[in-house]
Amino acid sequence: MVNSWDEFTTLREIVVGDASYTRIPEQADLSAWLTCYPKLSTRELADVAVGRVPQHIVDEANEDLGELASTLRGLGITVHQPPAPDHGVEFGTPDWRSAGMSSFCPRDLTLVVGSTIIETPSATRARYFELFGLRPLLQECLRSGAHWLAAPRPRLADDLFPLDEDGLPQLGEAEPVFDAANVLRLGRDVLYQVSRSGNEAGRLWLESTLRLVDPDLRVHPLRDVYGYTHIDSTISLLRPGLVLLNPSRVRPETVPEPLKGWDVLWCPPLRPQPSVHGHTLSEVWIGMNLLMVDPGHAVVDREQPELIAALDRHGIDVLPLRLRHSQVLGGGFHCVTLDITRDGGPEDYLT
Ligand SMILES: NC(=[NH2+])NCCC[C@H](N)C(=O)O
Protein backbone atom coordinates (compact mmCIF):
# COMPACT_ATOMS: atom_id res chain seq x y z
CA MET A 1 0.00 0.00 0.00
CA VAL A 2 1.56 3.29 -1.07
CA ASN A 3 1.93 5.75 1.80
CA SER A 4 5.03 7.89 2.11
CA TRP A 5 4.95 11.42 3.50
CA ASP A 6 8.48 11.90 4.74
CA GLU A 7 12.14 10.81 4.63
CA PHE A 8 12.57 9.22 8.05
CA THR A 9 9.62 7.36 9.60
CA THR A 10 9.72 3.58 9.72
CA LEU A 11 10.20 2.12 6.28
CA ARG A 12 7.91 -0.71 5.14
CA GLU A 13 8.26 -0.94 1.32
CA ILE A 14 10.88 0.37 -1.07
CA VAL A 15 12.25 0.23 -4.62
CA VAL A 16 15.99 -0.34 -5.14
CA GLY A 17 17.62 0.67 -8.40
CA ASP A 18 19.33 -1.43 -11.10
CA ALA A 19 22.59 -0.20 -12.68
CA SER A 20 22.32 -2.53 -15.70
CA TYR A 21 22.75 -0.84 -19.11
CA THR A 22 23.89 2.42 -17.49
CA ARG A 23 25.24 4.91 -20.03
CA ILE A 24 26.69 8.38 -19.95
CA PRO A 25 24.63 10.24 -22.55
CA GLU A 26 26.22 12.09 -25.48
CA GLN A 27 27.38 15.42 -24.07
CA ALA A 28 26.64 17.30 -27.29
CA ASP A 29 23.05 17.07 -26.04
CA LEU A 30 22.40 20.25 -24.02
CA SER A 31 20.16 18.45 -21.52
CA ALA A 32 22.81 15.78 -20.91
CA TRP A 33 25.52 18.41 -20.43
CA LEU A 34 23.25 20.27 -17.97
CA THR A 35 22.40 17.21 -15.90
CA CYS A 36 25.77 15.45 -15.98
CA TYR A 37 28.68 17.90 -16.08
CA PRO A 38 27.28 21.46 -16.02
CA LYS A 39 30.56 22.92 -14.75
CA LEU A 40 32.64 21.51 -17.63
CA SER A 41 33.41 23.67 -20.66
CA THR A 42 32.69 22.33 -24.13
CA ARG A 43 36.44 21.69 -24.47
CA GLU A 44 36.54 19.67 -21.23
CA LEU A 45 33.42 17.76 -22.29
CA ALA A 46 35.42 16.31 -25.19
CA ASP A 47 37.33 14.20 -22.61
CA VAL A 48 34.18 12.71 -21.07
CA ALA A 49 33.79 8.98 -21.71
CA VAL A 50 30.22 8.72 -23.05
CA GLY A 51 28.25 5.56 -23.82
CA ARG A 52 28.06 2.32 -21.85
CA VAL A 53 29.73 2.53 -18.45
CA PRO A 54 32.42 -0.20 -18.12
CA GLN A 55 30.77 -3.50 -17.20
CA HIS A 56 32.85 -4.01 -14.05
CA ILE A 57 31.47 -0.74 -12.65
CA VAL A 58 27.91 -1.84 -13.48
CA ASP A 59 28.52 -5.27 -11.96
CA GLU A 60 29.99 -3.85 -8.75
CA ALA A 61 27.19 -1.30 -8.48
CA ASN A 62 24.61 -4.07 -8.87
CA GLU A 63 26.44 -6.16 -6.30
CA ASP A 64 26.17 -3.26 -3.84
CA LEU A 65 22.48 -2.74 -4.70
CA GLY A 66 21.92 -6.45 -4.12
CA GLU A 67 23.50 -6.20 -0.67
CA LEU A 68 21.32 -3.17 0.08
CA ALA A 69 18.20 -5.07 -0.99
CA SER A 70 19.14 -8.10 1.14
CA THR A 71 19.86 -5.92 4.17
CA LEU A 72 16.51 -4.15 3.86
CA ARG A 73 14.68 -7.46 3.38
CA GLY A 74 16.47 -8.74 6.49
CA LEU A 75 14.79 -5.88 8.36
CA GLY A 76 11.38 -7.07 7.20
CA ILE A 77 11.06 -4.38 4.52
CA THR A 78 9.39 -5.30 1.23
CA VAL A 79 11.88 -4.59 -1.55
CA HIS A 80 11.18 -4.28 -5.27
CA GLN A 81 14.00 -4.29 -7.84
CA PRO A 82 12.43 -3.77 -11.26
CA PRO A 83 14.87 -4.72 -14.05
CA ALA A 84 16.36 -1.85 -16.02
CA PRO A 85 15.38 -1.50 -19.68
CA ASP A 86 18.18 -1.46 -22.27
CA HIS A 87 19.25 2.17 -22.13
CA GLY A 88 21.16 1.74 -25.36
CA VAL A 89 17.94 1.85 -27.39
CA GLU A 90 17.54 5.15 -29.26
CA PHE A 91 14.33 7.20 -29.19
CA GLY A 92 13.25 10.73 -30.02
CA THR A 93 10.67 13.43 -30.52
CA PRO A 94 10.16 15.97 -33.36
CA ASP A 95 12.86 18.08 -31.66
CA TRP A 96 15.63 15.67 -30.66
CA ARG A 97 16.91 12.11 -30.53
CA SER A 98 18.70 10.37 -27.67
CA ALA A 99 19.56 7.02 -26.11
CA GLY A 100 18.89 6.29 -22.46
CA MET A 101 20.94 6.80 -19.31
CA SER A 102 20.35 4.65 -16.23
CA SER A 103 17.91 3.05 -13.76
CA PHE A 104 20.40 3.31 -10.91
CA CYS A 105 18.45 6.11 -9.17
CA PRO A 106 14.68 5.45 -8.96
CA ARG A 107 14.46 8.45 -6.57
CA ASP A 108 15.12 10.86 -9.38
CA LEU A 109 12.00 10.66 -11.51
CA THR A 110 9.23 9.42 -9.20
CA LEU A 111 7.83 11.47 -6.34
CA VAL A 112 5.62 9.77 -3.74
CA VAL A 113 3.48 12.07 -1.60
CA GLY A 114 1.14 10.12 0.62
CA SER A 115 -0.64 7.59 -1.59
CA THR A 116 0.02 9.58 -4.76
CA ILE A 117 2.77 8.63 -7.18
CA ILE A 118 3.91 11.43 -9.47
CA GLU A 119 6.03 10.83 -12.56
CA THR A 120 8.00 14.06 -12.63
CA PRO A 121 8.92 15.93 -15.86
CA SER A 122 12.69 15.54 -15.97
CA ALA A 123 14.68 18.00 -18.06
CA THR A 124 17.02 15.18 -19.11
CA ARG A 125 16.20 13.88 -22.59
CA ALA A 126 18.13 10.65 -21.98
CA ARG A 127 15.77 9.88 -19.04
CA TYR A 128 12.56 10.42 -21.06
CA PHE A 129 11.49 6.75 -21.03
CA GLU A 130 13.43 5.57 -17.97
CA LEU A 131 10.24 5.14 -15.94
CA PHE A 132 8.92 2.50 -18.34
CA GLY A 133 11.07 0.14 -16.27
CA LEU A 134 8.97 0.98 -13.20
CA ARG A 135 5.59 0.91 -14.97
CA PRO A 136 4.65 -2.72 -14.04
CA LEU A 137 5.24 -1.87 -10.36
CA LEU A 138 3.38 1.43 -10.64
CA GLN A 139 0.40 -0.42 -12.15
CA GLU A 140 0.53 -2.83 -9.21
CA CYS A 141 0.46 0.19 -6.86
CA LEU A 142 -2.53 1.58 -8.75
CA ARG A 143 -4.37 -1.70 -8.38
CA SER A 144 -3.61 -1.62 -4.63
CA GLY A 145 -5.24 1.80 -4.32
CA ALA A 146 -2.52 4.35 -5.07
CA HIS A 147 -3.18 7.49 -7.13
CA TRP A 148 -0.86 7.72 -10.13
CA LEU A 149 -0.17 10.95 -11.98
CA ALA A 150 2.30 12.07 -14.61
CA ALA A 151 3.30 15.67 -15.21
CA PRO A 152 2.74 17.21 -18.65
CA ARG A 153 5.25 15.50 -20.96
CA PRO A 154 7.94 18.15 -21.52
CA ARG A 155 9.10 19.05 -25.03
CA LEU A 156 12.71 19.60 -23.97
CA ALA A 157 13.49 21.68 -27.04
CA ASP A 158 16.78 23.60 -27.12
CA ASP A 159 15.08 26.81 -25.92
CA LEU A 160 14.79 25.21 -22.46
CA PHE A 161 18.59 25.18 -22.17
CA PRO A 162 20.06 28.67 -22.63
CA LEU A 163 23.79 29.23 -22.10
CA ASP A 164 25.06 31.65 -19.48
CA GLU A 165 27.69 34.35 -19.98
CA ASP A 166 30.40 31.69 -19.55
CA GLY A 167 28.86 29.51 -22.25
CA LEU A 168 27.64 26.96 -19.70
CA PRO A 169 24.15 25.43 -19.80
CA GLN A 170 21.31 26.74 -17.64
CA LEU A 171 17.74 25.61 -17.13
CA GLY A 172 15.21 28.01 -18.59
CA GLU A 173 11.53 28.48 -17.91
CA ALA A 174 10.05 27.41 -21.25
CA GLU A 175 7.98 24.67 -19.53
CA PRO A 176 7.59 22.93 -16.15
CA VAL A 177 10.50 20.57 -15.53
CA PHE A 178 11.91 19.08 -12.33
CA ASP A 179 13.33 15.85 -11.03
CA ALA A 180 11.68 14.18 -8.05
CA ALA A 181 15.11 14.34 -6.36
CA ASN A 182 14.72 18.12 -6.19
CA VAL A 183 12.03 17.47 -3.56
CA LEU A 184 12.12 16.38 0.07
CA ARG A 185 8.96 15.39 1.91
CA LEU A 186 8.30 16.51 5.45
CA GLY A 187 4.77 15.46 6.29
CA ARG A 188 2.44 18.24 5.17
CA ASP A 189 5.46 20.29 4.05
CA VAL A 190 7.40 19.71 0.84
CA LEU A 191 10.80 21.29 0.14
CA TYR A 192 11.38 22.05 -3.55
CA GLN A 193 14.87 23.05 -4.70
CA VAL A 194 14.96 25.50 -7.60
CA SER A 195 18.11 24.61 -9.54
CA ARG A 196 19.42 23.28 -12.85
CA SER A 197 17.27 20.19 -12.26
CA GLY A 198 14.05 21.96 -11.29
CA ASN A 199 12.67 25.29 -12.50
CA GLU A 200 10.06 27.73 -11.19
CA ALA A 201 7.48 26.47 -13.69
CA GLY A 202 8.03 23.01 -12.22
CA ARG A 203 7.46 24.37 -8.74
CA LEU A 204 4.22 26.02 -9.89
CA TRP A 205 3.00 22.77 -11.44
CA LEU A 206 3.85 20.81 -8.28
CA GLU A 207 2.11 23.33 -6.01
CA SER A 208 -0.98 23.21 -8.21
CA THR A 209 -1.01 19.41 -8.34
CA LEU A 210 -0.39 18.89 -4.62
CA ARG A 211 -3.42 21.09 -3.91
CA LEU A 212 -5.40 18.29 -5.59
CA VAL A 213 -3.66 15.67 -3.41
CA ASP A 214 -4.19 17.47 -0.09
CA PRO A 215 -5.12 21.18 0.17
CA ASP A 216 -3.22 21.36 3.47
CA LEU A 217 0.12 20.56 1.81
CA ARG A 218 2.65 23.42 1.74
CA VAL A 219 5.42 23.66 -0.85
CA HIS A 220 8.54 25.59 0.25
CA PRO A 221 10.82 26.71 -2.61
CA LEU A 222 14.52 26.58 -1.75
CA ARG A 223 16.30 29.10 -3.95
CA ASP A 224 20.04 29.88 -4.01
CA VAL A 225 20.86 26.90 -1.81
CA TYR A 226 22.40 24.59 -4.42
CA GLY A 227 22.13 25.43 -8.11
CA TYR A 228 22.93 22.05 -9.57
CA THR A 229 21.37 18.58 -9.71
CA HIS A 230 19.10 17.38 -6.87
CA ILE A 231 18.72 18.35 -3.23
CA ASP A 232 19.75 15.16 -1.43
CA SER A 233 23.50 15.71 -1.13
CA THR A 234 22.84 19.14 0.38
CA ILE A 235 20.03 18.35 2.83
CA SER A 236 19.23 15.03 4.55
CA LEU A 237 16.21 15.01 6.85
CA LEU A 238 17.21 12.66 9.69
CA ARG A 239 14.23 12.90 12.03
CA PRO A 240 11.78 15.55 13.18
CA GLY A 241 13.91 18.46 14.40
CA LEU A 242 17.28 17.16 13.14
CA VAL A 243 18.76 17.81 9.70
CA LEU A 244 22.13 16.96 8.11
CA LEU A 245 23.41 19.88 6.05
CA ASN A 246 26.25 20.26 3.56
CA PRO A 247 28.57 22.99 4.92
CA SER A 248 30.01 23.69 1.47
CA ARG A 249 26.57 24.80 0.26
CA VAL A 250 24.71 26.00 3.37
CA ARG A 251 25.90 28.35 6.10
CA PRO A 252 24.26 28.96 9.52
CA GLU A 253 22.81 32.19 8.18
CA THR A 254 21.43 30.51 5.05
CA VAL A 255 19.72 27.53 6.67
CA PRO A 256 16.47 27.23 4.67
CA GLU A 257 13.62 29.09 6.37
CA PRO A 258 11.43 26.01 7.02
CA LEU A 259 14.33 24.34 8.88
CA LYS A 260 15.35 27.32 11.05
CA GLY A 261 14.98 26.18 14.65
CA TRP A 262 15.90 22.60 13.78
CA ASP A 263 19.09 21.09 15.20
CA VAL A 264 21.74 20.95 12.48
CA LEU A 265 24.32 18.22 12.04
CA TRP A 266 26.93 19.85 9.81
CA CYS A 267 28.30 17.13 7.59
CA PRO A 268 31.98 16.45 8.38
CA PRO A 269 34.47 16.34 5.49
CA LEU A 270 33.78 13.27 3.37
CA ARG A 271 36.19 10.86 1.72
CA PRO A 272 36.32 10.77 -2.09
CA GLN A 273 35.95 7.44 -3.82
CA PRO A 274 38.86 6.15 -5.94
CA SER A 275 38.63 7.53 -9.47
CA VAL A 276 37.61 4.69 -11.78
CA HIS A 277 36.01 6.36 -14.78
CA GLY A 278 37.17 9.93 -15.36
CA HIS A 279 34.63 12.60 -14.50
CA THR A 280 32.00 11.81 -11.87
CA LEU A 281 28.29 12.62 -11.92
CA SER A 282 28.40 13.54 -8.24
CA GLU A 283 30.71 15.47 -5.97
CA VAL A 284 32.22 13.90 -2.85
CA TRP A 285 29.12 15.10 -0.94
CA ILE A 286 27.15 12.17 -2.31
CA GLY A 287 28.53 10.44 0.80
CA MET A 288 25.91 12.27 2.91
CA ASN A 289 23.13 10.94 0.69
CA LEU A 290 21.78 8.41 3.18
CA LEU A 291 18.61 6.40 3.67
CA MET A 292 16.70 6.61 6.93
CA VAL A 293 15.17 3.21 7.78
CA ASP A 294 13.50 4.75 10.81
CA PRO A 295 14.25 7.83 12.92
CA GLY A 296 17.01 5.94 14.76
CA HIS A 297 18.66 3.99 11.95
CA ALA A 298 20.37 5.08 8.72
CA VAL A 299 21.97 3.25 5.80
CA VAL A 300 25.25 5.10 5.19
CA ASP A 301 28.31 4.56 3.01
CA ARG A 302 30.65 2.51 5.18
CA GLU A 303 33.63 4.44 3.76
CA GLN A 304 32.51 7.59 5.63
CA PRO A 305 33.56 6.90 9.24
CA GLU A 306 33.51 10.55 10.28
CA LEU A 307 29.88 10.90 9.20
CA ILE A 308 29.00 7.59 10.86
CA ALA A 309 30.53 8.80 14.12
CA ALA A 310 28.68 12.13 13.88
CA LEU A 311 25.37 10.35 13.36
CA ASP A 312 26.13 8.06 16.30
CA ARG A 313 26.71 11.13 18.49
CA HIS A 314 23.21 12.25 17.52
CA GLY A 315 21.64 8.95 18.51
CA ILE A 316 21.39 7.49 15.01
CA ASP A 317 22.67 3.95 14.59
CA VAL A 318 24.21 3.31 11.21
CA LEU A 319 23.88 0.30 8.95
CA PRO A 320 27.22 0.72 7.12
CA LEU A 321 27.01 -0.60 3.56
CA ARG A 322 29.14 -0.12 0.47
CA LEU A 323 28.16 1.77 -2.64
CA ARG A 324 31.47 1.81 -4.44
CA HIS A 325 30.45 3.91 -7.44
CA SER A 326 28.06 6.45 -5.97
CA GLN A 327 30.25 9.34 -7.20
CA VAL A 328 30.82 8.02 -10.72
CA LEU A 329 27.15 7.04 -11.19
CA GLY A 330 25.70 10.01 -9.30
CA GLY A 331 23.71 8.23 -6.63
CA GLY A 332 23.94 7.52 -2.90
CA PHE A 333 21.63 5.43 -0.74
CA HIS A 334 18.79 7.95 -0.94
CA CYS A 335 19.12 8.25 -4.72
CA VAL A 336 19.23 4.52 -5.44
CA THR A 337 16.01 3.90 -3.53
CA LEU A 338 12.40 5.05 -3.66
CA ASP A 339 10.43 4.56 -0.48
CA ILE A 340 6.78 3.85 -1.24
CA THR A 341 5.57 2.95 2.25
CA ARG A 342 6.56 4.52 5.56
CA ASP A 343 4.61 4.74 8.82
CA GLY A 344 4.37 8.55 8.94
CA GLY A 345 1.47 10.69 7.76
CA PRO A 346 0.89 14.33 6.76
CA GLU A 347 2.21 15.59 10.10
CA ASP A 348 3.06 19.21 10.77
CA TYR A 349 6.75 19.02 11.70
CA LEU A 350 7.37 22.73 11.36
CA THR A 351 5.33 24.34 14.10
N1 LIG B 1 19.08 11.78 -6.34
C1 LIG B 1 20.31 11.95 -6.81
N2 LIG B 1 20.73 11.31 -7.88
N3 LIG B 1 21.12 12.87 -6.15
C2 LIG B 1 22.50 13.08 -6.56
C3 LIG B 1 22.92 14.49 -6.22
C4 LIG B 1 24.34 14.73 -6.63
C5 LIG B 1 24.74 16.20 -6.56
N4 LIG B 1 24.58 16.84 -7.88
C6 LIG B 1 26.19 16.29 -6.09
O1 LIG B 1 27.06 16.36 -6.94
O2 LIG B 1 26.46 16.27 -4.91
PDBQT file of the ligand as one rigid body, heavy atoms in Angstrom, charges set to zero:
ROOT
HETATM    1  N1  LIG A 401      19.077  11.778  -6.342  1.00  0.00    +0.000 N 
HETATM    2  C1  LIG A 401      20.306  11.953  -6.807  1.00  0.00    +0.000 C 
HETATM    3  N2  LIG A 401      20.728  11.309  -7.884  1.00  0.00    +0.000 N 
HETATM    4  N3  LIG A 401      21.117  12.875  -6.154  1.00  0.00    +0.000 N 
HETATM    5  C2  LIG A 401      22.497  13.079  -6.555  1.00  0.00    +0.000 C 
HETATM    6  C3  LIG A 401      22.917  14.492  -6.222  1.00  0.00    +0.000 C 
HETATM    7  C4  LIG A 401      24.341  14.728  -6.627  1.00  0.00    +0.000 C 
HETATM    8  C5  LIG A 401      24.740  16.200  -6.562  1.00  0.00    +0.000 C 
HETATM    9  N4  LIG A 401      24.582  16.840  -7.882  1.00  0.00    +0.000 N 
HETATM   10  C6  LIG A 401      26.192  16.291  -6.095  1.00  0.00    +0.000 C 
HETATM   11  O1  LIG A 401      27.059  16.355  -6.938  1.00  0.00    +0.000 OA
HETATM   12  O2  LIG A 401      26.456  16.274  -4.908  1.00  0.00    +0.000 OA
ENDROOT
TORSDOF 0
